[in-house]
Amino acid sequence: MNQPSSWPAERERADAGRPVPGGPLARPAGELKTLDCVYDSEQARAQGLVWEVDQPQLGRIRLPGNPVRYSRSAMSPGLPPPALGEHTGEVREGLRGRARADGS
C-alpha cells in the first residue's frame, strides 16, 4: 500500500507552488490555502467568492460564494447553514411518514 508523502508536512505552504527538480511535484502547483486565507483574499472578495450571512448562534459568518455566474440570473448568499439539530424534528417526521406510507 502506498503511504502518503511527508513532503508537504516538511515545507511551508508557499513552497508547494514551487517545482522541486526530481521531487514529487514534477509539475507546477498552487499554494495550499486555508479557508481563512481564501476568505481574506482580495481576489476572492473582488470576484464575489466570499459571502457573509448572519447565523443566529454565531453572528456574521463568511461562506464560499458561488463561482458560477449567469448573465440573467441574480446571485445572493441565501440562508446560513442550520444549527445542529435545527431540523431534526422535521426529518424524523418525514421518515415516520415515509415508513407509514411503505406499510412499515
Order of alpha helices (4+ residues) and beta strands (2+ residues): alpha-alpha-beta-beta-alpha
